[in-house]
Amino acid sequence: MLLVALVLAARSTFADHYYVPSGSMEYTLMPGDRVFVDKSAYGVRIPFTNIDLVSRNLVGRGEVVIFDSPRDGTRLIKRIVAIEGDQIEMQQGMLRINGQSIADPDIELIEWFGDHMARLNLQHGGGPDIPASVIPEGMVLAVGDHRGSSLDGRYFGLVPESDIYGRAVAVYFRRGDGFVWKFDNYTRAGSPYEFNMEDARDLWNQIKSPILVIWGRDGWGRQGSDFELDLSPFHDVRAVGVEGAGHWVHHDQFELFMGHVEEFLGEATNGAP
């Protein structure tokens, strides 16, 4: 009994896991993901209470967190998109914080919260807009990355910062992949997203082998009906535009995506295994 009590106390105070029941956080988190949660990220509490033993750290903008819905008490996992003092505005699913767009200038459906990257799903639209407003002291705004399919702060309002249980650290199990360790917050440091487009084109120009580019036509709809990919840096390239798929085409039309990949590999290898 003592061992059970110690284990439960540790889970209540230091670490726990969360099962993702829906697609409200796509594409950062997928339905069925199991997520490791650091419950000491914002301070250490007396087990089974909201009493702090160690003073709380501030919740950061862009962090994925666990809290109970102010509407019905359901435990949720969402991204903190604004903290106290922020001026926030959302139109068609895209955010402006303190008057500035946080969208990646080069890559569609990516937003940057400092060093935290959010990969958005706008397949179902952007959900309710948020008129320009300021987040009051002690409150945060939590929103899902699947902006058109997320029951979040746009519906139930702001969340007291003190009600945040913990911070999602990484996915440790994903359907189809098994046990993995996928971090939530992709950062600019050391990632290809810190390259400018000229750097990227120079790298692509050095690739001599055949290249297959599969892109979702729906994801590039904002570019206009006459939009065409600039494939000039590649030497030997085939481009396939997939209808009914967005920016993350491998999620939206997986079987079609794999069919194109298998056909391309078969031709590139002359059918050799």
C-alpha positions, 0 to 999 in steps of 0.5 A, a space after each residue: 500500500 505504501 508503494 502504491 501511495 508513493 507511485 500515485 504521489 509521484 504521478 500527482 506531483 512530478 510526471 504523468 502521461 496523457 492519452 490524446 483522444 481527438 485531432 484537436 492538436 493536429 498536426 503536432 499531436 495525433 489521435 491516440 498519441 501518448 504524451 509524457 507530461 512534466 507536472 513540475 514544469 510550473 512548480 511542485 505541489 503537495 500531492 492531490 492538491 493545488 497547494 504549491 511547495 515550490 513557487 511556480 514558473 511562468 507558463 510560456 507562450 507556445 507551450 503545450 499544456 494540460 488543464 481542466 476545461 472551465 466548462 465541464 472539467 474535462 482534462 484537455 491538452 492545448 497550446 498556450 497562444 497568449 499570456 497575460 499582457 498580450 494583445 491577441 487577434 485571430 482571423 481565419 485561424 491565423 494569429 497576430 500577437 501584439 500586432 505582429 503576425 507569427 506565421 512563417 514567411 516561407 512555409 505555409 501553416 507554420 506559426 512560431 511562438 518564439 522558438 516553439 513551432 506549431 504545425 497547423 491543420 486548417 482543413 476544416 477552416 480556421 474556427 471562430 475568429 478572435 477580435 483584438 483583445 488583451 489577456 488580463 493578469 493571471 490568465 492565458 488563452 489555450 487553443 488547438 492547432 487544428 483551428 477549425 476542429 478544436 473546442 478551446 478557449 474561443 468557446 470556454 474562455 480564458 484559463 487561470 494560469 494557476 490551473 495549468 497542471 503540467 507541460 507536454 514534453 514529448 510523444 512516447 507512443 504513436 499509432 503505427 510508429 510504436 514507441 517513439 520520442 517525438 518532441 512537441 516544440 520544434 525549435 529554430 536552432 539547428 533546424 532547416 527552418 532557420 535557412 533562408 530560401 536562397 540557402 535552401 535552393 543552393 542545397 537543392 541544386 546539389 541534389 543530382 538523384 531523381 526527386 519526387 515532390 508531392 504537394 496538397 493542392 488544398 493546402 496551397 489554395 491561398 496562392 491562387 488557382 494558377 499557383 505552380 511550384 518553383 522546381 527550377 533548383 532540382 535537376 531531375 524532379 517529378 511533381 504530383 499535386 494531390 486533390 483533397 489534401 492540405 499542406 501535410 498531404 501524407 496525413 490527408 491522403 495517405 494511401 494515395 501518397 504511398 501509391 505515388 511513392 511506390 510508383 516513383 521508387 519502382 521506376 527509379 530502381 527499374 523494379 529492383 527490390 
